[in-house]
Amino acid sequence: MLRLEGIHAGYGPTTILHDVSLEVKRGEVVTIVGANGAGKTTTLRTIAGLIQPTEGRIFFEDRDITSTPAHEVVDLGITLIPEGRQLFADMTVEENLLMGAYRKEARSRQAETLEHVLSLFPRVRERLSQSAGSLSGGEQQMVAIARGMMARPSILMFDEPSLGLAPIIVQQVFEVIKAVTSTGTTVLIVEQNVFNTLKASDRGYVLENGEIVISDTSEALLTNDHVRQAYLGI
Amino acid sequence: METFLQVLVSGLMLGALFAIVSVGLTLIFGIVKVVNFAHGEFLMLGMYLVYLFTTKLGIHPLLTSVIVAPLLFVAGVATQRFIIQPLMSARDDHIQIFATVGLSTALINLALLLFGADIANTPASGLRTPITIGPVRVLLGQLVILAVSIMLVIGLQAFLKRTQTGRAIRAVAQNRAAAQLMGINVNRIYMLTFGIGAACVGLAASMVAPLYPTSPNIGTYFVLTAFVVVVLGGLGSLTGAFAGAMIIGLIDSFAGFYIGSDVREVVVFGMFLLILILKPSGLFSNRLSLSHVSP
């Protein structure tokens, strides 16, 4: 469904990703594991069209999207839930969710999607008329995920959804992610909470210094010595 | 007492005039984050168009807004697309501001070339008819400006708050990257906003031209006050700009009558400096206020 071939990308003169190739198949949940600065966020931002790769190709459903601008990538069905939530802080929660359904395909079914999403997030429903900036960090993350789902994407990308949240909230976020994946949505996830994420996913890639060093099933990665020492602290 | 009332009402009328000229400026600043120094020249251009349509085609000045506002919309879109957008990636934001200063000078000289330095008088077509309400006297055209400026602010607020496009405009102003991730074409939103801001001043032109003589420098005269209004109202706030315009109109009117007409501008711009020093975010709200357009 989504395929990266030999991607080199970065910010200005700094190259962060070196020859990254990966693939996500329809219905899969794929994790990218890596330390801070390894290039996980850069990978997602490159797929989303926010960063233009200097080398390599990106294919989505066999269509070359390497130089497709970010807003058109969304229209094709790829949605990124960015690191740090990035809500429209001065807009209400409801307005944030409606912005999520801006994509042409989602707009006509906006009311139906909203009802479905709110059934997954009862807390968000209670906060609909509040300004998004007034919510707690955990609630904001729920809104960010709900907003991403409003686009009815074919593939949903999560960038560090549990970053900066209290442990009890992290548990809730993972339950929500599980609920999302159980609906059959294809997911690509980047998360510092490696154990929980691998538990919830089918396959994983280990990214170190901008290069993919290991690619395997999540089960195998959980028992891989290198992964256990470097990322699970076992 | 009667004099006081007359000065008060004249101040409010002047305030409405400043408001209608400032609304587009504050909209463009709030969303595109560009201070458009050519805003006054858009007004000047609009006034010349009104002059041409009234004198050559005999259209009523107020009716010319139906043509002038869309033409200015196109001018605004083109300015964003061909002048501001190519400079968006420039490392220094000030380059965009310098570009609008350059555009302003170019438009003034274009007007000098096309129309000469002489004053062009748009026919008043009844808009200079005095109307007496109790002890005070106003011009019909001034009442029109007041009514239209109020409707414009309310209409723009409703557009930004209640329509999908309006919400997208606010989303871009608040978080450009997140807006892109929603599938919003940011460049298109900027063009649209610049167009709407310019169309607002085109609308203003059809009401200002019958009351004020048109000359190549007329834009500078109005836009300096508009900058004071926009800063006073909190850059980017529509209701703030409206309130700021009323305050400046009243100060101008009272200072002109009770202190002396020579010192009006001293008082107005003295106020401007005081605000910049004491409360640079404006009297009413902060920079983001376009985002919270409360009903």
Interface residues (C-beta under 8 A of the other chain):
Chain A: A48 G49 L50 P69 A70 H71 E72 V74 D75 T79 L80 P82 Q86 L87 F88 A89 D90 M91 E95 L98 M99 G100 Y102 R103 K104 R107 S131 R147 A151
Chain B: Q164 R167 A168 R170 A171 Q174 N175 A177 A178 A179 Q180 L181 M182 G183 I184 N185 V186 L288 S291 H292
